[in-house]
Structure formats: C-alpha cells, structure tokens
Amino acid sequence: WAAVREQELRQEDEWFDGNRGIAWRVRRTEQADGTFAVEVTSKQLTEANNHDTFLETDAHISDYDEALQFVHAKDYRCWLTIDKTRFDFASPEAEFEIVLDEIEGLAEKIGVGSALEVEFKGEATREEALTKLDAFVARAGINPGERFERSLTVEAMSALADFGV
C-alpha cells in the first residue's frame, strides 16, 4: 500500500506542480449556532511555480451538496478530507491574515499537528508581497527556516490522503 501511496503522491505532484493543475477545495466550517458555512475555492500555482504564491478563485457556492456536485462534474475525486481546527488572530496590519491551523491526527503521523500561517492579502507584486511577508514575520520573531516548504495541509497529504476513494 505504501508504494501505491507514493506513486499517487508523485502523480498528484506532477499534475499540480508540474502541469499547474487546478485544485478545488470544499471547505465546510461549523458556525457558533451549529450550522455550516460552505466555500468552494480553487488554487493553482502561478508561473513562479512555487507554493508561496497561488492563483485563487471562488466558485460562489454555499450549499454543500451543490459543492460536491460541482467538483464531481469536473471529474475530481475526494482523496483528502481533513478535520482542521482554525484559530483566527487579529493582525496589527490589515493586509496580513494570521491563523493557527491544527489538523486532527497529523501530529501522530509526522510529529507536527499545527502550524501558524501568515498570508498577505494586500495588493502587490509577488516579490513585494514576499518581502512584506518576510519583514512581518521577522518582527514577530519567527525564523524563516522554520517554514514548511509548502503548507501544513500539503504536508498532511503524505500522511492522511486516501487515494483509493
């Protein structure tokens, strides 16, 4: 089974990274009143071909069943479902979003189960945005060497993905 998983991960990497495939995500978030908010968004690498910059789109779908129909109509399949707890933090600068994500069961698999994510949400070129991000996290005392090359969610793929689904 491990060999099949490795082959599937290589194929996914080639599709997403090598061919700049478009990944669609259905995010269902439990609200304080027990209902769920639904977002359907895509991510695609830019020409920079680096996991620090993405083209992102919103399908403007807020119904879960409609979201599943949308991705199935694209002949996509669900091979990674994660139970993520997200804590949002107020940012001292409006163009940055700060969250702490914790993925259920990941720490037991890779030794790390949560990560702080800082995302630039302002208007800038890629180079300007990365410079601003580096300066922002440096002021917070975060060592750039502690970054995941991609993201906590991508790290979760090798440990939690079920390609047989």
N, C-alpha and C positions, 0 to 999 in steps of 0.2 A: 504494500500500500504506500509506503514511503516513496518508492520510485515513481509511482503514478502521481503522487502529490508534487514531487519535484518537477516532473515533466509538465504538469498542468501549470505550475507556477512559472516555469520558463516560457510556456506558450502565452500566458497572460502578460508577462513582462514584455515579450516581443510584440504582442498586439497593442498594449497600452504605450510602452516606452518606444519601441522601435517603429511602429506604424502610427503612433499618435492616435490610438483608438479613443473613442468617446465612452467613458464610463458613466452610467446612470446610477444614481443613488436614490432610494426611497427612504426618507427619514420620518419615523413616526415618534413624536415626542409627547409623553404624558404631561398633561397640564394639571394645575393645582386642583381643579374640580373633577379630575378623573377622566376627562375626555382626552382625545388625542389630536394634536396638530400634525398635518402631513405636508411634507415638502418633497418635490421631485426635482433634483438638480443633476447637472452633468459636470464632469471635469475632463479636460483634455490638456495634454502638455502643449505649451507654446513652442515656437520654433527654437527657443533656447534649450528645449528638451531636458529640463531639469525640474525636479519635484518641488522647487521653491516658487514656481510661477505656473499658473493654470489659466486656461480659458474656462469660464464657468457660465452656465446658463440655467435658467429656472423654467421648468415646464408649466408653471402656474396651475398645478393640480393639487387640490386639497382633500380629495377623497381617497382613502386607502385602496379600495377595490379598483377604482379608476386608475390609480397609480400602478398597481400590479398589471392591469390590462395594457397600460401604456408600454411598460418595459417588456412584457411578453410579446406584444405586437412587433417589437423591434428584434424579436428572436433572442432576447437576452435571457439568461437564467440566473437565479439567485444561488451563489455559491459561498456567500459570506453574510451571515446575519450576526450582528454583534449587539450585546446588551451594554450600552455605554451610558455612564452617568457623567453629565457635563455640569460643571460649575462655572458660571459666568462671573467675571470680575469687572468692576468699574475701572476704566482706563483713565489715567491722568491726561491723555491726549486722544482726542476724538477719532483720529484716523487709525487707531490701533484697537483690535479686538483681542481680549485676553480670556482664555478659557483653560480649565483643567479638565482633561478627559480621563476617565477610568473605565477600562474595558474588563468586564466580568470574565474571570478565568484566564486572563492573559498572563498575569504575574506567575502563575504556576507553570506556564509553558515556556516563557522566555526570561523570567526573572524581573520583568518590569511590567507593571499593570496600569500605570498612569503617567501622563505627561502634560506639561504646560505648553499651550500653543499660543503664539502671538502672531496675529495676522494683520498685515497692512491693508486697510480698507479705503485709503485715500486715492487721489489721482496723482500718478507719477509714472515715469518710465520704469521699466523693470530694474534698471541699475539704480535709479534714485530710490525706488521703494526698498530695495535690498540694503542700501546704505542707511536709510532711515530706520529699518528694522534692526540692523546691527547696532546702531547707536542707541536705540530704545532699550534693547535687551542688555546692552553693556551698562547702561545707567541703573538697571535693575540688578546688576551683579551676576548675570547669567553668563556662563562660559560658553562661547560658540562651539567649543569642542564637545559639548555635551548634547548636541543636537542629533536627532535621528536624521539619517541621510534623506529619508522620505517623510514618513509620518508614523504616529503610533498605529493608526488604522492599517497602513501598509505593512508595518511590522507584524500586525495581527494575522495577516493573510497566511504566512507560512505556518503559523501555529493553529489557526482556527478554521481556515477555509475548508469547505466540504465540496470538492469538485464533482462528486458523484451525484449531486442533487440536480 
